[in-house]
Amino acid sequence: MALQGDEEGTSIVYIEPKDTAIMFDVLKGMGFEDAKLSLSWVTKAPVECTDEDFDKNMEIIDALEELDDVDSVEHNMSN
């Protein structure tokens, strides 16, 4: 599945992780020499929570992301 990215001229393509190298090669073969790939975790089971709980959890997530040793924090919250 492909979607338009957040920034102009970008796209988001959902593939199985095992197909990452193949997709990268296809993009390069299509002339997208500046193509960049990254893996992201996408939940299949979002957990609904109240706005209050969501805000509290986001405060914790923001604090975790500020730590030098943390690259990213993923969650499955939905509100």
C-alpha distance (Angstrom), angle and dihedral (degrees) to the residues before:
residue distance angle dihedral
M1 . . .
A2 3.81 . .
L3 3.79 128.0 .
Q4 3.78 134.7 178.6
G5 3.82 111.1 -95.2
D6 3.79 127.5 -122.6
E7 3.79 92.6 -106.6
E8 3.79 124.8 58.7
G9 3.78 112.3 -91.4
T10 3.80 94.6 19.8
S11 3.79 132.2 113.6
I12 3.78 135.5 -166.3
V13 3.80 116.4 -140.6
Y14 3.80 121.4 -171.6
I15 3.79 114.4 -148.2
E16 3.76 137.6 151.6
P17 3.83 111.0 -85.9
K18 3.81 90.5 -120.1
D19 3.83 88.9 61.9
T20 3.82 95.4 54.9
A21 3.81 97.0 102.7
I22 3.81 92.0 45.9
M23 3.83 91.7 50.8
F24 3.79 91.0 48.5
D25 3.80 91.1 51.9
V26 3.82 91.2 48.2
L27 3.81 91.5 51.4
K28 3.81 91.5 49.0
G29 3.82 89.5 48.1
M30 3.81 89.4 53.2
G31 3.82 89.8 57.1
F32 3.79 99.4 -98.8
E33 3.81 93.9 133.6
D34 3.82 92.4 162.3
A35 3.81 92.6 53.0
K36 3.79 115.0 140.7
L37 3.77 125.9 -164.8
S38 3.77 131.0 -161.5
L39 3.76 133.2 172.4
S40 3.78 119.7 -126.8
W41 3.75 130.6 -176.0
V42 3.81 112.9 -120.8
T43 3.79 116.3 -168.4
K44 3.76 120.4 -130.1
A45 3.81 91.7 -167.6
P46 3.82 112.4 46.7
V47 3.79 115.7 -169.2
E48 3.78 116.1 -139.4
C49 3.77 116.3 -137.6
T50 3.77 137.3 171.9
D51 3.79 120.5 -91.0
E52 3.80 88.7 -110.1
D53 3.81 93.1 53.1
F54 3.81 90.7 44.0
D55 3.82 91.5 53.0
K56 3.82 92.3 47.6
N57 3.79 91.6 49.8
M58 3.79 92.1 46.9
E59 3.82 89.5 54.4
I60 3.81 88.8 56.2
I61 3.81 92.0 45.1
D62 3.82 91.0 49.9
A63 3.82 90.4 50.6
L64 3.82 91.1 49.3
E65 3.81 92.3 49.3
E66 3.82 90.1 54.3
L67 3.82 90.9 61.6
D68 3.81 113.4 103.3
D69 3.80 93.7 -131.5
V70 3.82 94.7 52.4
D71 3.81 118.9 88.2
S72 3.80 97.8 179.2
V73 3.78 142.0 -20.1
E74 3.80 121.2 -139.6
H75 3.79 127.6 -163.0
N76 3.78 140.6 174.4
M77 3.81 98.8 -140.6
S78 3.76 120.6 136.5
N79 3.78 127.8 -178.6
